[in-house]
């Protein structure tokens, strides 16, 4: 849900502003201290954990950041009394994306869209998650078409059409890859075939 005026992730903006300024400076050690203060004052809000995870990731503390971000995600699911806001979700998404956990970012938006099924902002966030994961079928069927039915805006219909086109192109690439691997096997070029399968091209066969 959209944040209320003067609020950031359910927390008064005046409380969060010094932390944002410290991150922008960047003064990450000071930002981390400020995030600890927020943790004690607003224990039930996922946004303060999302911010801490973001700071830890920026500081290069990649062993600590994932667990904090996951805790924020779990708290978001548990606390039904707190509205799910776009700022918290987008912050969690940024951290999960940088930590190479796109699936967890997607699951946050999927949960939010189930809880608030007609919220276009959340659905657009979910669409962007599917784009990053190359989930063309979900882009088309689960998100773009639903948004078109709710809002009746042609841009969402265009998104659905583009998703179908991308899906078709992806299938052609996968088919071409299969033929290429088959030809390499026929020529007994098993080393080359293995390199292709474990490389970027090989990842095509593992996507929807």
Rosetta constraint file for C-alpha pairs under 8 A:
AtomPair CA 1 CA 83 HARMONIC 6.38 0.50
AtomPair CA 1 CA 84 HARMONIC 5.40 0.50
AtomPair CA 1 CA 85 HARMONIC 4.23 0.50
AtomPair CA 1 CA 86 HARMONIC 5.94 0.50
AtomPair CA 1 CA 116 HARMONIC 7.98 0.50
AtomPair CA 1 CA 119 HARMONIC 7.44 0.50
AtomPair CA 1 CA 121 HARMONIC 7.99 0.50
AtomPair CA 1 CA 122 HARMONIC 7.51 0.50
AtomPair CA 2 CA 85 HARMONIC 5.32 0.50
AtomPair CA 2 CA 86 HARMONIC 5.82 0.50
AtomPair CA 2 CA 87 HARMONIC 7.93 0.50
AtomPair CA 3 CA 7 HARMONIC 5.98 0.50
AtomPair CA 3 CA 8 HARMONIC 6.20 0.50
AtomPair CA 3 CA 9 HARMONIC 6.43 0.50
AtomPair CA 3 CA 10 HARMONIC 6.82 0.50
AtomPair CA 3 CA 85 HARMONIC 5.80 0.50
AtomPair CA 3 CA 86 HARMONIC 7.12 0.50
AtomPair CA 3 CA 87 HARMONIC 7.39 0.50
AtomPair CA 4 CA 8 HARMONIC 7.69 0.50
AtomPair CA 4 CA 10 HARMONIC 7.68 0.50
AtomPair CA 6 CA 12 HARMONIC 6.06 0.50
AtomPair CA 6 CA 13 HARMONIC 5.40 0.50
AtomPair CA 6 CA 14 HARMONIC 7.77 0.50
AtomPair CA 7 CA 11 HARMONIC 5.37 0.50
AtomPair CA 7 CA 12 HARMONIC 4.49 0.50
AtomPair CA 7 CA 13 HARMONIC 4.82 0.50
AtomPair CA 8 CA 12 HARMONIC 6.06 0.50
AtomPair CA 8 CA 13 HARMONIC 5.21 0.50
AtomPair CA 8 CA 16 HARMONIC 7.18 0.50
AtomPair CA 8 CA 87 HARMONIC 6.98 0.50
AtomPair CA 9 CA 45 HARMONIC 7.40 0.50
AtomPair CA 9 CA 46 HARMONIC 7.70 0.50
AtomPair CA 9 CA 47 HARMONIC 5.27 0.50
AtomPair CA 9 CA 48 HARMONIC 8.00 0.50
AtomPair CA 9 CA 85 HARMONIC 6.06 0.50
AtomPair CA 9 CA 86 HARMONIC 7.76 0.50
AtomPair CA 9 CA 87 HARMONIC 5.73 0.50
AtomPair CA 9 CA 88 HARMONIC 5.43 0.50
AtomPair CA 10 CA 45 HARMONIC 6.90 0.50
AtomPair CA 10 CA 47 HARMONIC 7.64 0.50
AtomPair CA 10 CA 82 HARMONIC 7.77 0.50
AtomPair CA 10 CA 83 HARMONIC 7.84 0.50
AtomPair CA 10 CA 85 HARMONIC 7.66 0.50
AtomPair CA 11 CA 15 HARMONIC 7.08 0.50
AtomPair CA 11 CA 16 HARMONIC 7.25 0.50
AtomPair CA 11 CA 42 HARMONIC 7.47 0.50
AtomPair CA 11 CA 45 HARMONIC 7.67 0.50
AtomPair CA 12 CA 16 HARMONIC 6.88 0.50
AtomPair CA 13 CA 17 HARMONIC 5.88 0.50
AtomPair CA 14 CA 18 HARMONIC 7.56 0.50
AtomPair CA 15 CA 19 HARMONIC 7.91 0.50
AtomPair CA 15 CA 38 HARMONIC 7.87 0.50
AtomPair CA 16 CA 20 HARMONIC 6.39 0.50
AtomPair CA 17 CA 21 HARMONIC 6.21 0.50
AtomPair CA 18 CA 22 HARMONIC 6.19 0.50
AtomPair CA 18 CA 34 HARMONIC 7.79 0.50
AtomPair CA 19 CA 23 HARMONIC 6.29 0.50
AtomPair CA 19 CA 30 HARMONIC 7.94 0.50
AtomPair CA 19 CA 31 HARMONIC 5.18 0.50
AtomPair CA 19 CA 34 HARMONIC 5.96 0.50
AtomPair CA 19 CA 35 HARMONIC 6.99 0.50
AtomPair CA 20 CA 24 HARMONIC 6.20 0.50
AtomPair CA 20 CA 31 HARMONIC 7.66 0.50
AtomPair CA 21 CA 25 HARMONIC 6.11 0.50
AtomPair CA 21 CA 26 HARMONIC 7.85 0.50
AtomPair CA 22 CA 26 HARMONIC 5.65 0.50
AtomPair CA 22 CA 27 HARMONIC 4.91 0.50
AtomPair CA 22 CA 28 HARMONIC 6.47 0.50
AtomPair CA 22 CA 30 HARMONIC 6.45 0.50
AtomPair CA 22 CA 31 HARMONIC 5.20 0.50
AtomPair CA 23 CA 27 HARMONIC 5.76 0.50
AtomPair CA 23 CA 28 HARMONIC 5.76 0.50
AtomPair CA 23 CA 31 HARMONIC 5.99 0.50
AtomPair CA 23 CA 55 HARMONIC 7.30 0.50
AtomPair CA 27 CA 31 HARMONIC 6.20 0.50
AtomPair CA 28 CA 32 HARMONIC 5.99 0.50
AtomPair CA 28 CA 55 HARMONIC 6.38 0.50
AtomPair CA 28 CA 58 HARMONIC 7.69 0.50
AtomPair CA 28 CA 59 HARMONIC 6.70 0.50
AtomPair CA 29 CA 33 HARMONIC 6.44 0.50
AtomPair CA 30 CA 34 HARMONIC 6.30 0.50
AtomPair CA 31 CA 35 HARMONIC 6.14 0.50
AtomPair CA 31 CA 55 HARMONIC 7.11 0.50
AtomPair CA 32 CA 36 HARMONIC 6.34 0.50
AtomPair CA 32 CA 52 HARMONIC 6.54 0.50
AtomPair CA 32 CA 55 HARMONIC 6.50 0.50
AtomPair CA 32 CA 56 HARMONIC 7.70 0.50
AtomPair CA 33 CA 37 HARMONIC 6.57 0.50
AtomPair CA 34 CA 38 HARMONIC 6.43 0.50
AtomPair CA 35 CA 39 HARMONIC 6.24 0.50
AtomPair CA 35 CA 48 HARMONIC 6.53 0.50
AtomPair CA 35 CA 49 HARMONIC 8.00 0.50
AtomPair CA 35 CA 51 HARMONIC 7.01 0.50
AtomPair CA 35 CA 52 HARMONIC 5.78 0.50
AtomPair CA 36 CA 40 HARMONIC 6.61 0.50
AtomPair CA 36 CA 52 HARMONIC 7.82 0.50
AtomPair CA 37 CA 41 HARMONIC 6.40 0.50
AtomPair CA 38 CA 42 HARMONIC 5.68 0.50
AtomPair CA 38 CA 43 HARMONIC 7.69 0.50
AtomPair CA 38 CA 48 HARMONIC 6.23 0.50
AtomPair CA 39 CA 43 HARMONIC 5.30 0.50
AtomPair CA 39 CA 48 HARMONIC 6.13 0.50
AtomPair CA 39 CA 49 HARMONIC 7.33 0.50
AtomPair CA 42 CA 48 HARMONIC 7.50 0.50
AtomPair CA 44 CA 75 HARMONIC 7.46 0.50
AtomPair CA 44 CA 79 HARMONIC 7.35 0.50
AtomPair CA 45 CA 49 HARMONIC 7.65 0.50
AtomPair CA 45 CA 75 HARMONIC 7.57 0.50
AtomPair CA 45 CA 76 HARMONIC 7.66 0.50
AtomPair CA 45 CA 82 HARMONIC 7.41 0.50
AtomPair CA 46 CA 50 HARMONIC 6.26 0.50
AtomPair CA 46 CA 72 HARMONIC 4.77 0.50
AtomPair CA 46 CA 73 HARMONIC 7.06 0.50
AtomPair CA 46 CA 75 HARMONIC 5.93 0.50
AtomPair CA 46 CA 76 HARMONIC 5.67 0.50
AtomPair CA 46 CA 88 HARMONIC 6.81 0.50
AtomPair CA 47 CA 51 HARMONIC 6.12 0.50
AtomPair CA 47 CA 72 HARMONIC 7.19 0.50
AtomPair CA 47 CA 87 HARMONIC 7.70 0.50
AtomPair CA 47 CA 88 HARMONIC 4.90 0.50
AtomPair CA 47 CA 91 HARMONIC 7.75 0.50
AtomPair CA 48 CA 52 HARMONIC 6.27 0.50
AtomPair CA 49 CA 53 HARMONIC 6.11 0.50
AtomPair CA 49 CA 68 HARMONIC 6.21 0.50
AtomPair CA 49 CA 69 HARMONIC 6.43 0.50
AtomPair CA 49 CA 71 HARMONIC 7.26 0.50
AtomPair CA 49 CA 72 HARMONIC 5.14 0.50
AtomPair CA 50 CA 54 HARMONIC 6.20 0.50
AtomPair CA 50 CA 68 HARMONIC 7.41 0.50
AtomPair CA 50 CA 69 HARMONIC 5.69 0.50
AtomPair CA 50 CA 72 HARMONIC 5.88 0.50
AtomPair CA 50 CA 88 HARMONIC 6.74 0.50
AtomPair CA 50 CA 91 HARMONIC 5.99 0.50
AtomPair CA 50 CA 92 HARMONIC 5.43 0.50
AtomPair CA 50 CA 95 HARMONIC 7.78 0.50
AtomPair CA 51 CA 55 HARMONIC 6.25 0.50
AtomPair CA 51 CA 91 HARMONIC 7.05 0.50
AtomPair CA 52 CA 56 HARMONIC 6.17 0.50
AtomPair CA 52 CA 65 HARMONIC 7.80 0.50
AtomPair CA 52 CA 68 HARMONIC 7.24 0.50
AtomPair CA 53 CA 57 HARMONIC 6.11 0.50
AtomPair CA 53 CA 64 HARMONIC 7.80 0.50
AtomPair CA 53 CA 65 HARMONIC 4.69 0.50
AtomPair CA 53 CA 66 HARMONIC 7.05 0.50
AtomPair CA 53 CA 68 HARMONIC 5.48 0.50
AtomPair CA 53 CA 69 HARMONIC 5.30 0.50
AtomPair CA 53 CA 95 HARMONIC 6.86 0.50
AtomPair CA 54 CA 58 HARMONIC 6.22 0.50
AtomPair CA 54 CA 65 HARMONIC 7.22 0.50
AtomPair CA 54 CA 91 HARMONIC 7.43 0.50
AtomPair CA 54 CA 92 HARMONIC 7.99 0.50
AtomPair CA 54 CA 94 HARMONIC 7.82 0.50
AtomPair CA 54 CA 95 HARMONIC 5.66 0.50
AtomPair CA 55 CA 59 HARMONIC 6.18 0.50
AtomPair CA 56 CA 60 HARMONIC 6.35 0.50
AtomPair CA 56 CA 61 HARMONIC 5.19 0.50
AtomPair CA 56 CA 62 HARMONIC 7.10 0.50
AtomPair CA 56 CA 64 HARMONIC 6.89 0.50
AtomPair CA 56 CA 65 HARMONIC 5.31 0.50
AtomPair CA 57 CA 61 HARMONIC 5.57 0.50
AtomPair CA 57 CA 62 HARMONIC 5.77 0.50
AtomPair CA 57 CA 65 HARMONIC 5.59 0.50
AtomPair CA 57 CA 95 HARMONIC 7.13 0.50
AtomPair CA 57 CA 98 HARMONIC 7.99 0.50
AtomPair CA 57 CA 99 HARMONIC 7.96 0.50
AtomPair CA 61 CA 65 HARMONIC 6.25 0.50
AtomPair CA 62 CA 66 HARMONIC 6.90 0.50
AtomPair CA 62 CA 99 HARMONIC 7.62 0.50
AtomPair CA 63 CA 67 HARMONIC 7.81 0.50
AtomPair CA 64 CA 68 HARMONIC 6.61 0.50
AtomPair CA 65 CA 69 HARMONIC 6.13 0.50
AtomPair CA 66 CA 70 HARMONIC 6.06 0.50
AtomPair CA 66 CA 96 HARMONIC 7.58 0.50
AtomPair CA 66 CA 99 HARMONIC 7.20 0.50
AtomPair CA 67 CA 71 HARMONIC 6.11 0.50
AtomPair CA 68 CA 72 HARMONIC 6.33 0.50
AtomPair CA 69 CA 73 HARMONIC 6.31 0.50
AtomPair CA 69 CA 92 HARMONIC 6.64 0.50
AtomPair CA 69 CA 95 HARMONIC 7.32 0.50
AtomPair CA 69 CA 96 HARMONIC 7.44 0.50
AtomPair CA 70 CA 74 HARMONIC 6.17 0.50
AtomPair CA 71 CA 75 HARMONIC 6.09 0.50
AtomPair CA 72 CA 76 HARMONIC 6.16 0.50
AtomPair CA 72 CA 92 HARMONIC 7.79 0.50
AtomPair CA 73 CA 77 HARMONIC 6.57 0.50
AtomPair CA 73 CA 92 HARMONIC 7.51 0.50
AtomPair CA 73 CA 108 HARMONIC 6.85 0.50
AtomPair CA 74 CA 78 HARMONIC 6.28 0.50
AtomPair CA 75 CA 79 HARMONIC 6.01 0.50
AtomPair CA 76 CA 80 HARMONIC 7.84 0.50
AtomPair CA 76 CA 84 HARMONIC 7.28 0.50
AtomPair CA 77 CA 111 HARMONIC 7.79 0.50
AtomPair CA 84 CA 88 HARMONIC 7.40 0.50
AtomPair CA 84 CA 89 HARMONIC 7.63 0.50
AtomPair CA 84 CA 112 HARMONIC 6.71 0.50
AtomPair CA 85 CA 89 HARMONIC 6.58 0.50
AtomPair CA 86 CA 90 HARMONIC 5.98 0.50
AtomPair CA 86 CA 121 HARMONIC 7.53 0.50
AtomPair CA 86 CA 122 HARMONIC 6.88 0.50
AtomPair CA 87 CA 91 HARMONIC 6.10 0.50
AtomPair CA 88 CA 92 HARMONIC 6.21 0.50
AtomPair CA 89 CA 93 HARMONIC 6.05 0.50
AtomPair CA 89 CA 105 HARMONIC 7.95 0.50
AtomPair CA 89 CA 108 HARMONIC 6.93 0.50
AtomPair CA 89 CA 109 HARMONIC 7.00 0.50
AtomPair CA 90 CA 94 HARMONIC 6.19 0.50
AtomPair CA 90 CA 125 HARMONIC 7.81 0.50
AtomPair CA 91 CA 95 HARMONIC 6.47 0.50
AtomPair CA 92 CA 96 HARMONIC 6.08 0.50
AtomPair CA 92 CA 105 HARMONIC 6.60 0.50
AtomPair CA 93 CA 97 HARMONIC 5.89 0.50
AtomPair CA 93 CA 102 HARMONIC 7.62 0.50
AtomPair CA 93 CA 105 HARMONIC 4.72 0.50
AtomPair CA 93 CA 106 HARMONIC 7.74 0.50
AtomPair CA 94 CA 98 HARMONIC 6.22 0.50
AtomPair CA 95 CA 99 HARMONIC 6.13 0.50
AtomPair CA 96 CA 100 HARMONIC 6.11 0.50
AtomPair CA 96 CA 101 HARMONIC 4.89 0.50
AtomPair CA 96 CA 102 HARMONIC 5.93 0.50
AtomPair CA 96 CA 104 HARMONIC 6.66 0.50
AtomPair CA 96 CA 105 HARMONIC 5.80 0.50
AtomPair CA 97 CA 101 HARMONIC 5.60 0.50
AtomPair CA 97 CA 102 HARMONIC 5.18 0.50
AtomPair CA 97 CA 105 HARMONIC 7.10 0.50
AtomPair CA 101 CA 105 HARMONIC 6.90 0.50
AtomPair CA 102 CA 106 HARMONIC 6.23 0.50
AtomPair CA 102 CA 129 HARMONIC 7.39 0.50
AtomPair CA 102 CA 132 HARMONIC 7.67 0.50
AtomPair CA 102 CA 133 HARMONIC 7.04 0.50
AtomPair CA 103 CA 107 HARMONIC 6.18 0.50
AtomPair CA 103 CA 133 HARMONIC 7.92 0.50
AtomPair CA 104 CA 108 HARMONIC 6.42 0.50
AtomPair CA 105 CA 109 HARMONIC 6.71 0.50
AtomPair CA 105 CA 129 HARMONIC 7.17 0.50
AtomPair CA 106 CA 110 HARMONIC 6.11 0.50
AtomPair CA 106 CA 126 HARMONIC 6.43 0.50
AtomPair CA 106 CA 129 HARMONIC 5.44 0.50
AtomPair CA 106 CA 130 HARMONIC 7.23 0.50
AtomPair CA 107 CA 111 HARMONIC 6.07 0.50
AtomPair CA 108 CA 112 HARMONIC 6.28 0.50
AtomPair CA 109 CA 113 HARMONIC 6.04 0.50
AtomPair CA 109 CA 122 HARMONIC 6.68 0.50
AtomPair CA 109 CA 123 HARMONIC 7.64 0.50
AtomPair CA 109 CA 125 HARMONIC 6.76 0.50
AtomPair CA 109 CA 126 HARMONIC 5.27 0.50
AtomPair CA 110 CA 114 HARMONIC 6.28 0.50
AtomPair CA 110 CA 126 HARMONIC 6.54 0.50
AtomPair CA 111 CA 115 HARMONIC 6.32 0.50
AtomPair CA 112 CA 116 HARMONIC 5.99 0.50
AtomPair CA 112 CA 117 HARMONIC 7.84 0.50
AtomPair CA 112 CA 122 HARMONIC 6.93 0.50
AtomPair CA 113 CA 117 HARMONIC 4.83 0.50
AtomPair CA 113 CA 118 HARMONIC 7.54 0.50
AtomPair CA 113 CA 119 HARMONIC 7.11 0.50
AtomPair CA 113 CA 122 HARMONIC 6.14 0.50
AtomPair CA 113 CA 123 HARMONIC 6.25 0.50
AtomPair CA 113 CA 126 HARMONIC 7.83 0.50
AtomPair CA 118 CA 123 HARMONIC 7.95 0.50
AtomPair CA 118 CA 150 HARMONIC 6.99 0.50
AtomPair CA 119 CA 123 HARMONIC 6.32 0.50
AtomPair CA 120 CA 124 HARMONIC 6.02 0.50
AtomPair CA 120 CA 147 HARMONIC 6.63 0.50
AtomPair CA 121 CA 125 HARMONIC 6.30 0.50
AtomPair CA 122 CA 126 HARMONIC 6.28 0.50
AtomPair CA 123 CA 127 HARMONIC 6.12 0.50
AtomPair CA 123 CA 143 HARMONIC 6.46 0.50
AtomPair CA 123 CA 147 HARMONIC 7.21 0.50
AtomPair CA 124 CA 128 HARMONIC 6.27 0.50
AtomPair CA 124 CA 143 HARMONIC 7.74 0.50
AtomPair CA 125 CA 129 HARMONIC 6.43 0.50
AtomPair CA 126 CA 130 HARMONIC 6.36 0.50
AtomPair CA 126 CA 143 HARMONIC 7.40 0.50
AtomPair CA 127 CA 131 HARMONIC 6.23 0.50
AtomPair CA 127 CA 139 HARMONIC 5.79 0.50
AtomPair CA 127 CA 143 HARMONIC 5.95 0.50
AtomPair CA 127 CA 144 HARMONIC 7.20 0.50
AtomPair CA 128 CA 132 HARMONIC 6.32 0.50
AtomPair CA 129 CA 133 HARMONIC 6.37 0.50
AtomPair CA 130 CA 134 HARMONIC 5.98 0.50
AtomPair CA 130 CA 135 HARMONIC 5.00 0.50
AtomPair CA 130 CA 136 HARMONIC 7.08 0.50
AtomPair CA 130 CA 138 HARMONIC 6.76 0.50
AtomPair CA 130 CA 139 HARMONIC 5.86 0.50
AtomPair CA 131 CA 135 HARMONIC 6.24 0.50
AtomPair CA 131 CA 136 HARMONIC 7.07 0.50
AtomPair CA 131 CA 139 HARMONIC 6.93 0.50
AtomPair CA 134 CA 207 HARMONIC 7.41 0.50
AtomPair CA 134 CA 208 HARMONIC 7.66 0.50
AtomPair CA 135 CA 139 HARMONIC 6.20 0.50
AtomPair CA 135 CA 207 HARMONIC 7.62 0.50
AtomPair CA 135 CA 208 HARMONIC 6.14 0.50
AtomPair CA 136 CA 140 HARMONIC 6.24 0.50
AtomPair CA 136 CA 163 HARMONIC 5.27 0.50
AtomPair CA 136 CA 164 HARMONIC 6.92 0.50
AtomPair CA 136 CA 166 HARMONIC 6.64 0.50
AtomPair CA 136 CA 167 HARMONIC 5.36 0.50
AtomPair CA 136 CA 208 HARMONIC 7.59 0.50
AtomPair CA 137 CA 141 HARMONIC 5.98 0.50
AtomPair CA 137 CA 142 HARMONIC 7.65 0.50
AtomPair CA 137 CA 163 HARMONIC 7.07 0.50
AtomPair CA 137 CA 164 HARMONIC 7.30 0.50
AtomPair CA 137 CA 167 HARMONIC 6.82 0.50
AtomPair CA 137 CA 208 HARMONIC 7.70 0.50
AtomPair CA 138 CA 142 HARMONIC 4.85 0.50
AtomPair CA 138 CA 143 HARMONIC 6.50 0.50
AtomPair CA 139 CA 143 HARMONIC 5.31 0.50
AtomPair CA 139 CA 144 HARMONIC 5.89 0.50
AtomPair CA 139 CA 160 HARMONIC 6.93 0.50
AtomPair CA 139 CA 163 HARMONIC 6.12 0.50
AtomPair CA 140 CA 144 HARMONIC 5.16 0.50
AtomPair CA 140 CA 145 HARMONIC 6.11 0.50
AtomPair CA 140 CA 159 HARMONIC 7.27 0.50
AtomPair CA 140 CA 160 HARMONIC 4.52 0.50
AtomPair CA 140 CA 161 HARMONIC 7.41 0.50
AtomPair CA 140 CA 163 HARMONIC 5.36 0.50
AtomPair CA 140 CA 164 HARMONIC 6.54 0.50
AtomPair CA 141 CA 145 HARMONIC 5.71 0.50
AtomPair CA 141 CA 146 HARMONIC 7.35 0.50
AtomPair CA 141 CA 160 HARMONIC 7.50 0.50
AtomPair CA 142 CA 146 HARMONIC 6.39 0.50
AtomPair CA 143 CA 147 HARMONIC 6.13 0.50
AtomPair CA 144 CA 148 HARMONIC 6.24 0.50
AtomPair CA 144 CA 156 HARMONIC 5.36 0.50
AtomPair CA 144 CA 157 HARMONIC 6.65 0.50
AtomPair CA 144 CA 159 HARMONIC 5.94 0.50
AtomPair CA 144 CA 160 HARMONIC 5.15 0.50
AtomPair CA 145 CA 149 HARMONIC 6.24 0.50
AtomPair CA 145 CA 156 HARMONIC 6.79 0.50
AtomPair CA 145 CA 157 HARMONIC 6.46 0.50
AtomPair CA 145 CA 160 HARMONIC 6.12 0.50
AtomPair CA 146 CA 150 HARMONIC 6.27 0.50
AtomPair CA 147 CA 151 HARMONIC 5.92 0.50
AtomPair CA 147 CA 152 HARMONIC 7.54 0.50
AtomPair CA 147 CA 156 HARMONIC 6.19 0.50
AtomPair CA 148 CA 152 HARMONIC 4.79 0.50
AtomPair CA 148 CA 153 HARMONIC 5.74 0.50
AtomPair CA 148 CA 154 HARMONIC 7.06 0.50
AtomPair CA 148 CA 155 HARMONIC 7.92 0.50
AtomPair CA 148 CA 156 HARMONIC 5.05 0.50
AtomPair CA 148 CA 157 HARMONIC 5.83 0.50
AtomPair CA 152 CA 156 HARMONIC 7.92 0.50
AtomPair CA 153 CA 157 HARMONIC 7.18 0.50
AtomPair CA 154 CA 158 HARMONIC 6.26 0.50
AtomPair CA 155 CA 159 HARMONIC 6.26 0.50
AtomPair CA 156 CA 160 HARMONIC 6.36 0.50
AtomPair CA 157 CA 161 HARMONIC 6.35 0.50
AtomPair CA 158 CA 162 HARMONIC 6.14 0.50
AtomPair CA 159 CA 163 HARMONIC 6.13 0.50
AtomPair CA 160 CA 164 HARMONIC 6.34 0.50
AtomPair CA 161 CA 165 HARMONIC 6.33 0.50
AtomPair CA 162 CA 166 HARMONIC 6.13 0.50
AtomPair CA 163 CA 167 HARMONIC 6.03 0.50
AtomPair CA 164 CA 168 HARMONIC 6.27 0.50
AtomPair CA 165 CA 169 HARMONIC 6.29 0.50
AtomPair CA 166 CA 170 HARMONIC 6.03 0.50
AtomPair CA 167 CA 171 HARMONIC 6.29 0.50
AtomPair CA 168 CA 172 HARMONIC 6.36 0.50
AtomPair CA 169 CA 173 HARMONIC 6.31 0.50
AtomPair CA 170 CA 174 HARMONIC 6.29 0.50
AtomPair CA 170 CA 204 HARMONIC 7.94 0.50
AtomPair CA 171 CA 175 HARMONIC 6.16 0.50
AtomPair CA 172 CA 176 HARMONIC 6.12 0.50
AtomPair CA 173 CA 177 HARMONIC 6.11 0.50
AtomPair CA 173 CA 204 HARMONIC 7.68 0.50
AtomPair CA 174 CA 178 HARMONIC 6.26 0.50
AtomPair CA 174 CA 204 HARMONIC 6.11 0.50
AtomPair CA 174 CA 205 HARMONIC 6.12 0.50
AtomPair CA 175 CA 179 HARMONIC 6.42 0.50
AtomPair CA 176 CA 180 HARMONIC 6.19 0.50
AtomPair CA 177 CA 181 HARMONIC 6.18 0.50
AtomPair CA 177 CA 201 HARMONIC 7.53 0.50
AtomPair CA 177 CA 202 HARMONIC 7.86 0.50
AtomPair CA 178 CA 182 HARMONIC 6.17 0.50
AtomPair CA 179 CA 183 HARMONIC 6.23 0.50
AtomPair CA 180 CA 184 HARMONIC 6.32 0.50
AtomPair CA 181 CA 185 HARMONIC 6.24 0.50
AtomPair CA 181 CA 193 HARMONIC 5.78 0.50
AtomPair CA 181 CA 196 HARMONIC 7.99 0.50
AtomPair CA 182 CA 186 HARMONIC 6.26 0.50
AtomPair CA 183 CA 187 HARMONIC 6.32 0.50
AtomPair CA 184 CA 188 HARMONIC 6.20 0.50
AtomPair CA 184 CA 189 HARMONIC 5.10 0.50
AtomPair CA 184 CA 190 HARMONIC 6.73 0.50
AtomPair CA 184 CA 192 HARMONIC 7.28 0.50
AtomPair CA 184 CA 193 HARMONIC 5.99 0.50
AtomPair CA 185 CA 189 HARMONIC 5.76 0.50
AtomPair CA 185 CA 190 HARMONIC 5.94 0.50
AtomPair CA 185 CA 193 HARMONIC 7.04 0.50
AtomPair CA 189 CA 193 HARMONIC 6.33 0.50
AtomPair CA 190 CA 194 HARMONIC 6.08 0.50
AtomPair CA 191 CA 195 HARMONIC 6.31 0.50
AtomPair CA 192 CA 196 HARMONIC 6.29 0.50
AtomPair CA 193 CA 197 HARMONIC 6.27 0.50
AtomPair CA 194 CA 198 HARMONIC 6.25 0.50
AtomPair CA 195 CA 199 HARMONIC 6.01 0.50
AtomPair CA 196 CA 200 HARMONIC 7.45 0.50
AtomPair CA 196 CA 201 HARMONIC 6.11 0.50
AtomPair CA 196 CA 202 HARMONIC 5.64 0.50
AtomPair CA 197 CA 201 HARMONIC 6.61 0.50
AtomPair CA 197 CA 202 HARMONIC 3.85 0.50
AtomPair CA 197 CA 203 HARMONIC 7.16 0.50
AtomPair CA 198 CA 202 HARMONIC 5.50 0.50
AtomPair CA 198 CA 203 HARMONIC 7.27 0.50
AtomPair CA 199 CA 203 HARMONIC 6.79 0.50
AtomPair CA 200 CA 204 HARMONIC 7.45 0.50
AtomPair CA 202 CA 206 HARMONIC 7.63 0.50
AtomPair CA 203 CA 207 HARMONIC 6.93 0.50
